[in-house]
Amino acid sequence: MKDIASQTHLFASVKVIILRRKKIMKKKVLMAMITALCLVSSIFVFTGCGEDSSEKTASGDTITIRLASDETKDVPISKATEIFEKEVEENSGGTMQVEYYSDSAMGDEKEIAESINMGNLEMGTISAAYMAAYDPNWYSIDLPYVFEDRETMYSMVDGEYGKLLSDGLSEKSKIKCLDFADGSFNIVLNVKKPITKVSDMAGLKIRTMDSQMNTTIYNAWGSTATPMGMSEVYTALQQGTIDGVDTSPLAMVSNKFQELGKYYTISNHKAMVLVSVINEDFFHSLTEEQQQIILDASQKAYKQEERNLIQDAEKESFGVLDQAGVKKTELSKSDVKTFKDASKSVYDAYSDKVDKKLYELLGL
């Protein structure tokens, strides 16, 4: 009898264990189902139940466009960005907001370009020369003396040449070029001697933008390109680390190089072309109406207004250099020719990197 009772008790215990396990399994299955439902719900929340971003933003959500630059707020490109901001916000009825980060708040130009390419930043205004990192054809815009004057530069970047560059950039990166702006023409300031012809460049260490092109140019001119961030230049001039600076007259004054420089030469060897750019994926996530608002605002701000602002600012900058006692040298045509002749090796060095069509359009 004890054996039977024991067996009965055993069977009852096993039954209880089985029932408990079934309950546990049911709970696990139920929890798994709940987790799955939560995951699906999250996906629907973040994707708008299968709608794309343009459909979601069209429903009334505010879009924030972060736009970065390494420029100070007092220069024409920054003032143009204020126009861009106003145009976008007014024409979108406030549904699109622009946040401008100047003074390298989002990094230097290379970092800004990379952030836009990776989709971590929506927009930026950047020196066109930096786009060569994504499409080698952009080296052509930084070649010495390819633009004789502003009118030639505007005609080229607004025409077939500029379209070929813009299309190529979109094909090879996630960066879309909207418009070309005018950052003035480069001049050379130094602490050593007047520069009247290319032979005067011999032995000088000149600060330039960090690009392979500048190294090639200054090697061809008998001097040394010394790439460094703009924030380092003043101290480098003070300490004799460099002898001079290659940049626009606006940047010279903005960074107070007239306090140290003794001579400046209006060489105008390169047009400092700037571009307004936007992340391709972000742009295409917008509705057609929103895209057009950005396109129109960029054209008005950078292609039209900035180009008017730059010429007055340039004259003012030359006035500041002159008043500070920095001695000016204006090159004659024959003096310019010495620089152009020395630059032929630079054109040759990049002829296999740049589409022949672009060289033809530039007359090279």
C-alpha positions in Angstrom: 0.0 0.0 0.0 2.9 2.3 0.8 4.4 1.6 -2.6 1.1 2.5 -4.3 0.8 5.7 -2.2 4.3 6.6 -3.0 3.7 6.1 -6.7 0.5 8.1 -6.5 2.4 10.9 -4.8 5.2 10.7 -7.4 2.8 11.0 -10.3 1.1 13.9 -8.7 4.4 15.7 -8.3 5.4 15.0 -11.9 2.1 16.4 -13.0 2.6 19.6 -11.0 6.0 20.0 -12.4 4.7 19.5 -16.0 1.9 22.0 -15.4 4.4 24.5 -13.9 6.7 24.1 -16.9 3.8 24.6 -19.3 2.9 27.8 -17.5 6.5 28.9 -17.7 6.7 28.1 -21.4 3.4 29.9 -22.0 4.8 33.0 -20.2 8.0 32.8 -22.3 6.1 32.5 -25.5 3.8 35.4 -24.4 6.8 37.6 -23.5 8.5 36.8 -26.8 5.3 37.8 -28.6 5.0 41.0 -26.6 8.7 41.8 -27.4 8.2 41.2 -31.0 5.1 43.4 -31.1 7.0 46.2 -29.3 9.8 45.9 -31.8 7.3 46.1 -34.7 5.6 49.0 -33.1 8.9 50.9 -32.7 9.7 50.3 -36.3 6.3 51.7 -37.3 6.8 54.7 -35.0 10.2 55.6 -36.5 9.4 54.9 -40.1 5.9 56.4 -40.1 4.2 53.0 -40.7 6.1 52.5 -44.0 5.9 56.2 -45.2 9.1 57.8 -46.3 10.5 60.9 -44.6 9.0 63.3 -47.1 5.5 62.0 -46.3 6.1 62.3 -42.6 7.5 65.8 -42.8 4.7 66.9 -45.0 2.3 66.1 -42.3 3.5 69.0 -40.2 6.7 68.0 -38.4 9.4 70.6 -38.2 12.7 69.8 -40.0 15.9 71.2 -38.6 18.8 71.8 -41.1 22.2 72.1 -39.5 24.5 74.1 -41.7 28.2 74.4 -40.8 31.2 76.5 -41.9 34.7 77.2 -40.6 34.2 80.9 -41.5 33.7 83.7 -39.0 30.3 85.4 -38.8 31.5 88.7 -40.2 32.4 87.5 -43.7 30.1 87.5 -46.8 29.6 83.8 -46.9 28.2 83.9 -43.3 26.0 86.9 -44.1 24.7 85.0 -47.2 23.9 82.0 -44.9 21.7 84.4 -42.8 19.8 85.2 -46.0 19.5 81.5 -46.8 18.2 80.8 -43.3 15.6 83.6 -43.6 14.4 82.4 -47.0 14.0 78.8 -46.0 12.2 79.6 -42.8 9.8 82.1 -44.3 9.0 80.2 -47.5 8.4 77.0 -45.5 6.1 78.7 -43.1 8.4 77.8 -40.3 8.2 74.1 -40.9 11.9 74.1 -41.9 14.4 75.6 -39.5 18.1 76.4 -40.2 20.8 76.2 -37.5 24.1 77.9 -38.5 27.3 76.7 -36.9 30.2 79.1 -37.8 33.8 79.5 -36.6 34.6 75.7 -37.0 32.0 74.8 -34.4 31.4 71.6 -36.3 35.1 71.1 -37.2 37.3 72.3 -40.1 36.3 72.1 -43.7 37.5 68.6 -44.2 35.6 67.4 -41.2 32.4 69.3 -42.3 32.6 67.7 -45.8 33.0 64.2 -44.3 30.1 64.7 -41.9 27.9 65.7 -44.8 29.0 62.8 -46.9 28.3 60.4 -44.0 24.9 61.9 -43.3 25.8 63.2 -39.8 25.3 66.8 -41.0 22.7 68.2 -43.4 24.5 71.2 -45.0 27.7 73.2 -45.2 29.6 75.9 -47.0 33.0 74.7 -48.0 36.0 75.6 -50.2 35.5 73.9 -53.5 39.1 72.6 -53.4 38.1 70.1 -50.7 35.7 68.3 -53.0 38.6 66.8 -54.8 38.8 64.2 -52.0 35.5 62.8 -53.4 35.9 63.5 -57.1 39.4 64.2 -58.6 37.8 66.4 -61.3 37.5 69.1 -58.6 41.3 69.5 -58.7 40.7 71.5 -61.8 39.0 74.3 -59.9 42.1 74.9 -57.8 44.7 75.0 -60.5 46.6 78.3 -60.6 45.4 81.0 -63.0 42.5 79.1 -64.6 40.2 82.0 -63.9 41.5 85.4 -65.1 38.9 87.4 -63.3 35.5 87.2 -61.6 33.4 87.3 -64.8 35.3 84.3 -66.2 34.9 82.4 -63.0 31.2 83.0 -62.7 30.7 82.1 -66.4 32.5 78.8 -65.9 31.0 77.6 -62.6 27.5 78.6 -63.7 27.8 76.9 -67.1 28.8 73.4 -68.4 32.0 73.3 -66.4 30.2 73.7 -63.1 27.4 71.2 -64.1 30.0 68.6 -64.9 31.6 69.1 -61.5 28.3 69.0 -59.6 27.1 65.9 -61.5 30.3 64.0 -60.9 30.3 64.8 -57.2 26.7 63.4 -56.8 27.7 60.3 -58.6 30.8 59.6 -56.5 29.7 60.7 -53.0 26.6 61.6 -50.9 27.3 65.3 -51.3 25.1 67.4 -53.6 26.5 70.7 -54.8 23.8 73.4 -54.8 25.6 76.6 -55.8 29.0 78.2 -56.2 29.9 81.3 -54.1 32.8 83.7 -54.3 35.4 83.7 -51.6 37.6 86.3 -53.3 41.0 85.6 -55.0 44.1 84.4 -53.1 47.0 86.8 -52.4 50.3 86.2 -50.7 51.4 88.0 -47.5 54.9 87.6 -46.1 57.3 89.0 -43.5 60.5 88.7 -45.6 60.5 90.7 -48.9 58.4 92.1 -51.7 57.3 89.5 -54.2 57.2 90.9 -57.7 57.9 87.7 -59.8 57.9 84.0 -59.3 61.7 83.9 -58.6 61.0 86.0 -55.4 59.2 83.0 -54.0 62.4 80.9 -53.7 63.0 79.5 -50.3 59.9 81.0 -48.6 57.7 78.8 -46.4 54.1 79.7 -47.1 51.1 78.6 -45.2 48.4 77.1 -47.4 45.2 75.0 -47.2 45.9 71.3 -46.6 45.8 70.0 -50.1 48.1 68.1 -52.5 47.5 70.8 -55.1 49.1 73.5 -53.0 52.2 71.4 -52.4 52.6 70.9 -56.1 52.1 74.6 -56.8 54.6 75.9 -54.3 57.2 73.3 -55.3 56.8 74.5 -58.9 57.4 78.1 -57.7 60.5 77.2 -55.7 59.0 77.6 -52.2 57.5 75.3 -49.6 53.8 74.9 -48.9 53.2 74.5 -45.2 49.6 73.3 -44.5 48.1 74.3 -41.2 44.9 75.3 -39.7 44.1 79.0 -39.8 44.0 79.3 -36.0 47.7 78.3 -35.9 48.9 80.8 -38.5 49.3 84.0 -36.3 51.6 82.3 -33.8 53.5 80.5 -36.6 54.2 83.9 -38.2 55.3 85.4 -34.9 57.7 82.5 -34.2 59.1 82.3 -37.7 57.7 78.8 -38.4 56.4 80.2 -41.6 57.3 83.2 -43.7 54.0 84.0 -45.2 50.4 83.1 -45.9 48.4 82.2 -49.0 44.7 83.1 -48.6 42.1 85.7 -49.4 42.4 89.3 -48.3 39.3 88.8 -46.2 40.9 85.9 -44.3 44.1 88.0 -43.9 42.1 90.8 -42.1 39.7 88.5 -40.3 42.7 86.8 -38.7 44.7 90.0 -38.1 47.7 89.0 -40.2 48.2 92.6 -41.1 49.6 93.0 -37.6 52.6 90.9 -38.5 52.9 90.9 -42.3 55.2 93.4 -44.0 54.4 92.8 -47.7 51.5 91.5 -49.7 51.3 90.7 -53.3 48.0 90.8 -55.3 48.9 87.6 -57.2 45.2 86.5 -57.7 46.6 83.1 -58.6 43.6 81.2 -57.5 39.9 82.0 -57.2 38.8 80.9 -53.7 35.5 79.2 -54.9 33.1 78.2 -52.2 30.2 75.8 -52.5 27.0 75.3 -50.7 26.4 71.6 -50.3 23.8 69.2 -48.9 23.6 65.5 -48.0 22.0 63.7 -50.9 19.9 61.3 -48.8 18.6 64.2 -46.7 17.7 66.2 -49.8 15.9 63.4 -51.4 14.0 62.6 -48.2 12.2 66.0 -48.6 9.1 66.7 -50.6 9.5 68.3 -54.0 8.2 71.6 -52.6 10.7 71.5 -49.7 13.5 70.7 -52.1 12.6 73.7 -54.2 12.6 76.0 -51.2 16.2 74.9 -50.5 17.3 75.3 -54.1 15.7 78.7 -54.4 17.1 79.9 -51.1 20.6 78.7 -51.9 20.6 80.4 -55.3 19.5 83.7 -53.9 21.9 83.6 -50.9 25.0 82.2 -52.5 24.8 82.7 -56.2 23.3 86.2 -56.1 23.6 88.0 -52.8 27.0 86.7 -51.7 28.6 87.6 -54.9 27.5 91.2 -54.4 28.7 91.3 -50.8 32.1 89.9 -51.5 33.4 92.7 -53.7 32.7 95.5 -51.2 34.2 93.3 -48.4 37.3 92.7 -50.5 37.9 96.4 -51.1 37.5 97.0 -47.4 40.0 94.3 -46.6 42.6 95.8 -48.9 42.0 99.1 -47.2 42.8 97.6 -43.8 46.0 96.0 -45.1 47.1 99.3 -46.5 46.2 101.3 -43.4 48.2 98.9 -41.3 51.3 99.7 -43.3 51.6 96.4 -45.2 53.4 97.2 -48.4 51.4 96.3 -51.5 52.7 94.9 -54.8 50.5 94.7 -57.9 51.8 92.4 -60.6 52.2 93.5 -64.2 51.1 91.2 -67.0 54.8 90.2 -67.6 55.2 89.5 -63.8 52.0 87.3 -63.8 53.4 85.5 -66.8 56.4 84.3 -64.8 54.0 82.6 -62.4 51.9 81.1 -65.2 55.0 79.8 -66.9 56.2 78.2 -63.7 52.8 76.6 -63.3 52.8 74.5 -66.4 54.3 71.6 -64.6 51.3 71.7 -62.2 48.8 71.5 -65.2 50.8 68.5 -66.5 50.8 66.8 -63.0 47.0 66.8 -62.9 46.2 66.2 -66.5 45.8 62.5 -65.9 43.6 63.0 -62.8 41.1 65.4 -64.4 38.6 64.7 -67.3 40.0 66.1 -70.5 36.7 67.8 -71.2 37.2 70.0 -68.1 40.7 70.9 -69.2 39.4 71.9 -72.6 36.6 74.1 -71.1 39.3 75.8 -68.9 41.5 76.4 -72.0 44.4 74.2 -70.8 
